[in-house]
Amino acid sequence: MTDDAQSTSPSTAEPTTEQPTVVTAATPAAETAPPATPLPPSAETPPPVSPPVPPAAEPPPGPSTTDKLAAMLDERPELGAGGALAGGIVFALILKRLGR
């Protein structure tokens, strides 16, 4: 074999080092393309911040439960008589159970 044949084989040839490719994360501003469509003005700037809303005042209290019951009994007195009857029956059942 000749020396020329041996020098061309990859196993006997001198190893060559390639320069590594350097990749940078930052691209120059000239290479970046502007967006295809411009963003609406609301997307570019945030809306102004409004001051906090003070808590709402509580509504005036309505009529109490006893006032409602008195008004209902004035309109329908039979409800009062029925309530008294039911209360009497419950009271009698309690007394009966206690007497045993």
C-alpha positions as CSV (number, residue, x, y, z in Angstrom):
1,M,0.0,0.0,0.0
2,T,1.1,3.5,-0.6
3,D,1.3,6.4,1.8
4,D,-1.4,8.2,-0.2
5,A,-4.0,5.5,0.4
6,Q,-3.3,5.4,4.1
7,S,-3.6,9.2,4.6
8,T,-7.1,9.3,3.2
9,S,-8.6,6.7,5.5
10,P,-10.5,8.3,8.4
11,S,-8.9,6.0,11.1
12,T,-5.3,7.2,10.3
13,A,-6.0,10.8,9.3
14,E,-5.5,13.5,11.8
15,P,-8.7,14.4,13.7
16,T,-10.0,17.8,12.7
17,T,-11.9,19.9,15.2
18,E,-14.8,21.9,14.1
19,Q,-15.7,25.1,15.6
20,P,-18.9,24.8,17.7
21,T,-21.9,26.8,16.6
22,V,-22.7,29.5,19.1
23,V,-26.4,30.2,19.6
24,T,-27.5,33.2,21.5
25,A,-30.9,33.7,23.2
26,A,-31.1,37.4,22.4
27,T,-31.8,38.4,18.8
28,P,-30.9,41.9,17.6
29,A,-33.9,44.3,17.3
30,A,-33.3,44.7,13.6
31,E,-34.0,41.1,12.9
32,T,-37.4,40.9,14.8
33,A,-40.4,41.5,12.6
34,P,-43.2,43.8,13.8
35,P,-46.5,42.1,14.4
36,A,-48.7,41.5,11.4
37,T,-51.6,43.5,12.9
38,P,-51.2,46.3,15.4
39,L,-52.6,45.6,18.9
40,P,-55.6,47.6,20.0
41,P,-54.9,50.5,22.3
42,S,-56.6,48.6,25.2
43,A,-54.1,45.8,24.9
44,E,-51.1,48.1,24.9
45,T,-51.9,50.1,28.1
46,P,-53.8,48.9,31.1
47,P,-57.0,50.6,32.1
48,P,-56.8,53.3,34.8
49,V,-57.3,52.1,38.3
50,S,-60.5,53.4,39.9
51,P,-60.6,54.2,43.7
52,P,-62.3,51.5,45.9
53,V,-66.0,51.7,46.2
54,P,-67.2,52.6,49.8
55,P,-69.4,49.9,51.3
56,A,-73.1,50.4,50.8
57,A,-75.1,51.6,53.7
58,E,-77.3,48.9,55.2
59,P,-81.0,49.3,54.3
60,P,-83.2,50.5,57.1
61,P,-84.5,47.6,59.2
62,G,-88.0,46.4,58.3
63,P,-90.8,45.6,60.7
64,S,-89.8,43.1,63.4
65,T,-91.3,39.6,63.6
66,T,-93.7,40.5,66.3
67,D,-94.9,43.5,64.3
68,K,-95.6,41.2,61.3
69,L,-97.3,38.6,63.5
70,A,-99.5,41.3,65.1
71,A,-100.5,42.7,61.7
72,M,-101.3,39.2,60.4
73,L,-103.5,38.5,63.5
74,D,-105.3,41.7,63.0
75,E,-106.2,40.7,59.4
76,R,-107.0,37.0,60.2
77,P,-108.0,36.5,63.9
78,E,-108.8,32.8,63.3
79,L,-105.0,32.1,63.0
80,G,-104.7,33.3,66.6
81,A,-107.5,31.0,67.8
82,G,-105.9,28.0,65.9
83,G,-102.5,28.8,67.4
84,A,-103.9,28.9,70.9
85,L,-105.7,25.5,70.3
86,A,-102.5,23.9,68.9
87,G,-100.4,25.3,71.8
88,G,-103.0,23.9,74.4
89,I,-102.8,20.5,72.8
90,V,-99.0,20.4,72.9
91,F,-99.0,21.6,76.5
92,A,-101.5,18.9,77.5
93,L,-99.4,16.2,75.9
94,I,-96.3,17.4,77.8
95,L,-98.2,17.3,81.1
96,K,-99.5,13.9,80.3
97,R,-96.0,12.5,79.6
98,L,-94.7,14.1,82.8
99,G,-97.5,12.5,84.9
100,R,-96.5,9.0,84.0
